[in-house]
C-alpha cells in the first residue's frame, strides 16, 4: 500500500458505474471521514488504487456547509453527494454519479426507494430530484443555460483545438451546474480520430475550466420524434471517460439549439459506455429543465487492506 493510502486501512468502499463512468463510493453518514485531495487521487488511481473517474462520499447534508444551506429551502434533501474528480479536485456534481449515488444509498440500506418513487439529494450544483424506474433512474438535472449569453445570436462562443483533428472547431459553452463546451463533428470517423488523452484547448475557456464534448448528429437526426447523437468527452480533472451524464445533457442541448425550433425535446445519446436518455421540459421555476435517464450498477464492495 502507498504511504498516501496507509492511513485509510480498513476503509469500507463500493465500486459502481453508470454507463461506464465509474466511481469509488464511501458511506460517511455523520461526516466523520475527511479525505485529502492526494488520498482521493490515490484511491482513484487505476494502477495503484481502486480506480475510478471520481470519488463520491455519501454524507448527511447537515454535516456539509453547502448541504446546510440547501436544507433551508429543501428540508427533504437529507443526503448530500460530496463529489471529487479522479485527480482529487472538487467538482459541482456528476450526472452519471447522481444515479450511482442513489443506487449506493439503497444498496447500503441508507434509504428505501421503490420504482416510481422520488428522492431529493443535495449537490454543489443545487438539489437534484431522482426517480427510480424499472431499469434505472431518472434525474431532474435542473435548468441549462449558455455560459456566454451572446451564443444565442451567434451559434458559437469559442474555438476548440484538438489533437487528431485539423483546424480549430467552433463550439458553444453550456452550464449544467458544471461547465461544458460542445463541438459538432461531421461524422463518426472524425469522432474516432479525436485524441482525447490530452485536454483540448478551448479559447476562451470558461472561468472554472470546462469539460469538452464532441457530438456527431445521426443521419437522419430525428427518428420517431427522438433526436440521436453520438458523443465522446474529455472531462476536466479526469481525461476521457466512457460516459458523462451532464456532458450528454449539454451535447443534446447544443445540438437541439443548432437544429432550430423544430428540434425534438427527447434525445438518445450514445457514448462509449452505452446509451443515456435526455429530455427537456418546463421546470417548476419557469425555466427549461433537463432530465437524464440511464442505468446504475454497483459492481463490488470491499475493505481497503
TIMARVO-390239 format. One record per residue (C-alpha): y, z, x negated; residue in one letter; residue number from 1. Coordinates in pm, 1 decimal. Example, Ala and Ser with C-alpha at 12.3 -4.5 7.8 and 13.67 -1.06 7.14 Angstrom:
NODE        c2        c3        c1  code  pos
NODE    -450.0     780.0   -1230.0     a    1
NODE    -106.0     714.0   -1367.0     s    2
//
This chain:
NODE        c2        c3        c1  code  pos
NODE       0.0       0.0       0.0     x    1
NODE     350.2     -79.1    -125.8     x    2
NODE     589.9     202.2    -211.3     x    3
NODE     808.8      93.9      82.5     x    4
NODE     525.5     136.0     334.6     x    5
NODE     373.5     452.9     185.4     x    6
NODE     590.2     690.8     397.1     x    7
NODE     459.5     519.4     711.9     x    8
NODE      92.8     612.2     658.5     x    9
NODE     -64.4     697.4     995.2     x   10
NODE     185.4     492.7    1194.4     x   11
NODE      33.1     357.7    1516.9     x   12
NODE     119.4      -4.4    1589.3     x   13
NODE      26.2    -303.6    1800.9     x   14
NODE      50.0    -672.8    1726.1     x   15
NODE     147.8    -913.0    2001.8     x   16
NODE     288.6   -1257.9    2063.5     x   17
NODE     449.3   -1480.7    2324.1     x   18
NODE     354.6   -1847.1    2269.4     x   19
NODE     303.0   -1772.5    1900.4     x   20
NODE     629.8   -1584.2    1847.0     x   21
NODE     469.7   -1269.0    1703.6     x   22
NODE     580.8    -910.5    1668.8     x   23
NODE     485.8    -571.6    1531.1     x   24
NODE     529.7    -319.7    1814.2     x   25
NODE     579.8      57.0    1786.2     x   26
NODE     593.0     316.8    2062.8     x   27
NODE     863.4     577.0    1993.1     x   28
NODE     949.1     717.8    2338.4     x   29
NODE    1160.4    1008.8    2214.3     x   30
NODE    1338.6     826.2    1933.0     x   31
NODE    1173.4    1028.6    1656.5     x   32
NODE    1098.7     734.1    1426.8     x   33
NODE    1366.6     574.4    1209.8     x   34
NODE    1271.0     270.4    1004.7     x   35
NODE    1487.5     127.4     729.8     x   36
NODE    1553.7    -247.6     710.2     x   37
NODE    1334.0    -252.4     398.5     x   38
NODE    1044.0     -87.7     584.7     x   39
NODE    1080.0    -329.1     876.1     x   40
NODE    1078.0    -626.5     639.6     x   41
NODE     771.5    -484.0     462.4     x   42
NODE     582.4    -436.2     790.4     x   43
NODE     667.0    -793.6     895.8     x   44
NODE     568.0    -941.8     558.2     x   45
NODE     282.7   -1185.6     622.4     x   46
NODE     112.8   -1129.1     287.9     x   47
NODE     174.4    -764.0     205.4     x   48
NODE     230.0    -616.6     551.2     x   49
NODE     117.4    -662.1     910.7     x   50
NODE     306.0    -988.9     959.6     x   51
NODE     549.5   -1079.3    1233.5     x   52
NODE     862.9   -1269.7    1326.8     x   53
NODE    1016.3    -935.1    1415.6     x   54
NODE     959.7    -569.2    1495.6     x   55
NODE    1003.1    -414.8    1841.1     x   56
NODE    1040.4     -39.5    1888.1     x   57
NODE     988.6      92.2    2241.3     x   58
NODE    1225.5     386.8    2289.5     x   59
NODE    1373.4     550.2    2597.2     x   60
NODE    1728.7     430.6    2649.8     x   61
NODE    1874.4     780.4    2641.0     x   62
NODE    1780.1     809.9    2273.9     x   63
NODE    1970.1     497.0    2163.4     x   64
NODE    2353.8     478.7    2165.8     x   65
NODE    2351.4     129.8    2317.2     x   66
NODE    2095.9     245.0    2573.0     x   67
NODE    2307.7     543.0    2674.9     x   68
NODE    2595.6     305.6    2750.3     x   69
NODE    2370.3      80.1    2959.5     x   70
NODE    2236.6     372.1    3164.2     x   71
NODE    2583.8     444.4    3305.1     x   72
NODE    2573.4     127.8    3516.2     x   73
NODE    2194.4      75.7    3513.3     x   74
NODE    2021.4     413.4    3559.2     x   75
NODE    1680.8     247.8    3614.6     x   76
NODE    1679.8      97.7    3262.0     x   77
NODE    1459.8     376.6    3124.2     x   78
NODE    1321.0     174.5    2833.4     x   79
NODE    1514.9       8.4    2551.2     x   80
NODE    1386.0    -278.5    2339.9     x   81
NODE    1501.0    -199.7    1984.2     x   82
NODE    1454.3    -535.5    1810.5     x   83
NODE    1487.0    -634.8    1445.0     x   84
NODE    1424.1    -970.4    1280.5     x   85
NODE    1144.7   -1007.7    1028.7     x   86
NODE    1385.4    -962.4     737.0     x   87
NODE    1493.8    -623.2     871.3     x   88
NODE    1826.5    -733.1    1016.9     x   89
NODE    1914.7    -614.6    1365.5     x   90
NODE    1923.2    -868.0    1648.3     x   91
NODE    2059.5    -857.5    2001.6     x   92
NODE    1728.7    -941.8    2169.2     x   93
NODE    1445.3   -1194.0    2180.7     x   94
NODE    1333.2   -1385.8    2488.9     x   95
NODE     964.7   -1401.9    2399.8     x   96
NODE     988.4   -1047.6    2270.0     x   97
NODE    1108.9    -918.9    2607.6     x   98
NODE     785.9   -1033.8    2772.3     x   99
NODE     571.1    -891.6    2493.4     x  100
NODE     770.0    -566.7    2503.9     x  101
NODE     695.3    -512.9    2874.1     x  102
NODE     330.0    -606.2    2822.2     x  103
NODE     317.0    -349.5    2541.1     x  104
NODE     465.8     -78.3    2765.3     x  105
NODE     192.5    -149.9    3021.9     x  106
NODE     -78.5    -158.4    2755.1     x  107
NODE      38.2     178.5    2620.6     x  108
NODE      37.4     335.4    2968.3     x  109
NODE     412.4     398.8    2948.3     x  110
NODE     483.0     202.7    3268.1     x  111
NODE     285.2      51.8    3553.3     x  112
NODE     380.4    -290.8    3684.5     x  113
NODE     176.7    -489.3    3933.3     x  114
NODE     216.5    -867.2    3982.1     x  115
NODE     532.1    -927.2    4182.0     x  116
NODE     699.4    -603.5    4072.0     x  117
NODE    1011.4    -581.4    3853.7     x  118
NODE    1114.9    -365.7    3559.9     x  119
NODE    1468.2    -319.1    3425.1     x  120
NODE    1489.5    -279.6    3048.8     x  121
NODE    1777.4    -233.8    2807.2     x  122
NODE    1856.4    -459.1    2510.9     x  123
NODE    2154.7    -505.4    2281.2     x  124
NODE    2234.8    -812.3    2493.4     x  125
NODE    2250.2    -602.8    2812.5     x  126
NODE    1986.6    -523.9    3073.7     x  127
NODE    1707.5    -769.5    3149.4     x  128
NODE    1506.6    -781.7    3472.7     x  129
NODE    1140.1    -861.2    3406.6     x  130
NODE     896.4    -962.5    3682.6     x  131
NODE     521.4    -964.2    3631.7     x  132
NODE     341.8   -1278.4    3750.8     x  133
NODE     -26.6   -1360.0    3787.9     x  134
NODE     -32.8   -1526.7    3445.5     x  135
NODE     255.2   -1370.1    3251.6     x  136
NODE     614.3   -1260.6    3303.4     x  137
NODE     947.9   -1395.5    3426.2     x  138
NODE    1269.8   -1264.6    3271.6     x  139
NODE    1621.8   -1295.6    3408.3     x  140
NODE    1789.5   -1361.3    3074.3     x  141
NODE    2135.7   -1327.7    3225.3     x  142
NODE    2417.2   -1582.0    3202.9     x  143
NODE    2453.5   -1850.6    2939.0     x  144
NODE    2777.4   -1990.4    2805.0     x  145
NODE    2931.0   -2207.2    2535.3     x  146
NODE    3026.6   -2023.1    2216.6     x  147
NODE    3313.5   -2269.3    2172.2     x  148
NODE    3462.2   -2344.1    2518.4     x  149
NODE    3602.6   -2679.6    2402.6     x  150
NODE    3245.4   -2812.8    2400.5     x  151
NODE    3266.9   -2856.5    2778.3     x  152
NODE    3500.3   -3150.2    2735.9     x  153
NODE    3374.6   -3292.8    2406.9     x  154
NODE    2996.9   -3257.6    2446.1     x  155
NODE    2967.9   -3110.3    2095.1     x  156
NODE    3137.1   -2848.3    1880.8     x  157
NODE    2966.9   -2856.4    1541.9     x  158
NODE    2772.3   -3060.5    1288.0     x  159
NODE    2427.3   -2970.9    1154.8     x  160
NODE    2276.9   -3090.4     826.6     x  161
NODE    1901.4   -3051.7     792.8     x  162
NODE    1658.1   -3130.7     515.0     x  163
NODE    1434.7   -3422.9     611.3     x  164
NODE    1687.9   -3580.5     846.1     x  165
NODE    1951.4   -3833.5     735.4     x  166
NODE    2317.0   -3762.4     811.7     x  167
NODE    2482.0   -3470.7     984.1     x  168
NODE    2399.2   -3440.1    1353.7     x  169
NODE    2635.5   -3335.6    1634.4     x  170
NODE    2540.8   -3013.5    1810.9     x  171
NODE    2655.2   -2767.2    2074.4     x  172
NODE    2655.5   -2388.9    2029.9     x  173
NODE    2538.3   -2173.0    2319.1     x  174
NODE    2514.4   -1798.7    2366.3     x  175
NODE    2219.5   -1641.2    2544.8     x  176
NODE    2336.8   -1295.8    2438.6     x  177
NODE    2246.8   -1415.3    2090.0     x  178
NODE    2381.9   -1734.7    1927.0     x  179
NODE    2217.8   -2078.5    1924.4     x  180
NODE    2317.4   -2423.2    1801.8     x  181
NODE    2129.3   -2711.1    1965.5     x  182
NODE    2077.4   -3057.6    1815.9     x  183
NODE    1940.4   -3350.7    2018.3     x  184
NODE    1698.7   -3578.6    1831.8     x  185
NODE    1587.6   -3924.6    1937.5     x  186
NODE    1209.1   -3892.9    1913.1     x  187
NODE     913.3   -3679.6    1809.8     x  188
NODE     896.2   -3843.8    1467.8     x  189
NODE    1241.9   -3710.4    1387.8     x  190
NODE    1140.3   -3370.2    1520.5     x  191
NODE     838.8   -3365.1    1287.9     x  192
NODE    1044.9   -3481.2     990.1     x  193
NODE    1291.8   -3190.0    1004.1     x  194
NODE    1226.6   -2941.9     721.8     x  195
NODE    1291.8   -2603.6     878.6     x  196
NODE    1163.9   -2395.2     587.6     x  197
NODE    1527.6   -2385.7     477.6     x  198
NODE    1810.5   -2287.2     708.7     x  199
NODE    2005.7   -2587.4     841.7     x  200
NODE    2373.7   -2599.4     750.4     x  201
NODE    2598.5   -2554.5    1055.5     x  202
NODE    2972.6   -2633.1    1049.7     x  203
NODE    3141.3   -2433.1    1188.2     x  204
NODE    2883.5   -2156.4    1200.7     x  205
NODE    2930.2   -1901.4    1483.1     x  206
NODE    3071.9   -1562.9    1374.5     x  207
NODE    2736.0   -1381.8    1362.8     x  208
NODE    2526.3   -1671.2    1234.4     x  209
NODE    2309.6   -1883.1    1458.3     x  210
NODE    1959.3   -1993.6    1549.3     x  211
NODE    1923.0   -2372.3    1532.6     x  212
NODE    1716.6   -2566.5    1786.7     x  213
NODE    1612.5   -2931.8    1763.2     x  214
NODE    1531.9   -3081.9    2102.8     x  215
NODE    1375.7   -3414.5    2199.5     x  216
NODE    1406.8   -3523.7    2563.8     x  217
NODE    1092.9   -3664.3    2722.1     x  218
NODE    1079.1   -4023.3    2842.7     x  219
NODE    1136.4   -4005.2    3132.1     x  220
NODE    1340.0   -3686.8    3107.0     x  221
NODE    1266.8   -3572.8    3464.4     x  222
NODE     932.9   -3579.2    3645.3     x  223
NODE     892.8   -3431.3    3995.1     x  224
NODE    1232.0   -3258.2    3967.8     x  225
NODE    1137.8   -3085.3    3640.9     x  226
NODE    1308.4   -3166.3    3310.8     x  227
NODE    1093.1   -3187.6    2999.0     x  228
NODE    1188.3   -3140.1    2634.0     x  229
NODE    1006.4   -3065.4    2308.3     x  230
NODE    1165.9   -2827.1    2058.9     x  231
NODE    1144.7   -2670.8    1714.1     x  232
NODE    1362.1   -2383.2    1594.9     x  233
NODE    1486.7   -2214.1    1280.2     x  234
NODE    1561.8   -1850.4    1363.7     x  235
NODE    1823.7   -1663.6    1161.7     x  236
NODE    1663.5   -1391.4     954.0     x  237
NODE    1314.1   -1533.6    1009.6     x  238
NODE    1282.7   -1906.8     939.0     x  239
NODE    1086.8   -2149.1    1155.7     x  240
NODE     889.3   -1978.1    1430.4     x  241
NODE     627.3   -2114.3    1668.7     x  242
NODE     846.6   -2025.1    1963.9     x  243
NODE    1186.2   -1881.8    2055.4     x  244
NODE    1249.7   -1777.9    2414.2     x  245
NODE    1629.3   -1760.6    2404.2     x  246
NODE    1618.6   -2081.6    2197.9     x  247
NODE    1418.1   -2257.1    2469.9     x  248
NODE    1677.4   -2146.1    2724.4     x  249
NODE    1962.7   -2267.2    2502.6     x  250
NODE    1792.3   -2602.4    2435.9     x  251
NODE    1734.0   -2654.9    2809.4     x  252
NODE    2096.0   -2557.4    2885.2     x  253
NODE    2229.4   -2801.8    2625.1     x  254
NODE    2004.0   -3088.3    2738.1     x  255
NODE    2091.3   -3025.1    3102.7     x  256
NODE    2462.6   -3027.2    3011.3     x  257
NODE    2428.1   -3355.8    2821.6     x  258
NODE    2223.5   -3510.5    3105.3     x  259
NODE    2504.2   -3460.6    3357.2     x  260
NODE    2546.4   -3327.9    3709.6     x  261
NODE    2221.3   -3476.3    3842.3     x  262
NODE    2005.6   -3286.8    3590.6     x  263
NODE    1747.8   -3051.3    3744.0     x  264
NODE    1755.2   -2671.8    3741.9     x  265
NODE    1389.6   -2631.9    3636.0     x  266
NODE    1269.4   -2721.2    3285.4     x  267
NODE     947.2   -2722.0    3087.4     x  268
NODE     996.4   -2664.1    2715.2     x  269
NODE     715.8   -2749.6    2473.0     x  270
NODE     729.2   -2562.2    2144.4     x  271
NODE     470.3   -2549.6    1863.1     x  272
NODE     324.7   -2230.4    2014.1     x  273
NODE     280.0   -2358.1    2369.8     x  274
NODE     493.9   -2416.5    2678.0     x  275
NODE     754.5   -2196.5    2848.7     x  276
NODE     943.3   -2243.8    3172.9     x  277
NODE    1321.5   -2226.7    3212.2     x  278
NODE    1507.6   -2209.2    3543.2     x  279
NODE    1881.9   -2199.5    3617.4     x  280
NODE    2000.8   -2012.4    3924.8     x  281
NODE    2313.7   -1842.7    4067.5     x  282
NODE    2325.1   -1483.2    3942.9     x  283
NODE    2440.5   -1177.9    4138.1     x  284
NODE    2753.5   -1163.1    3919.7     x  285
NODE    2868.9   -1507.1    4031.6     x  286
NODE    2768.0   -1672.1    3703.7     x  287
NODE    2478.2   -1907.7    3639.8     x  288
NODE    2175.6   -1719.5    3504.0     x  289
NODE    1870.4   -1840.9    3315.3     x  290
NODE    1512.6   -1734.6    3387.4     x  291
NODE    1245.4   -1761.4    3117.8     x  292
NODE     875.4   -1755.3    3206.9     x  293
NODE     564.1   -1751.0    2993.5     x  294
NODE     265.7   -1551.2    2870.1     x  295
NODE     248.7   -1233.4    2661.6     x  296
NODE     -53.7   -1116.6    2462.7     x  297
NODE    -145.3    -800.6    2271.2     x  298
NODE    -393.5    -906.5    2003.9     x  299
NODE    -452.6    -581.9    1810.1     x  300
NODE    -387.7    -209.9    1794.9     x  301
NODE    -417.6      -8.1    1478.4     x  302
NODE    -303.3     266.7    1245.1     x  303
NODE    -131.0     199.2     913.6     x  304
NODE    -363.4     309.9     633.6     x  305
//
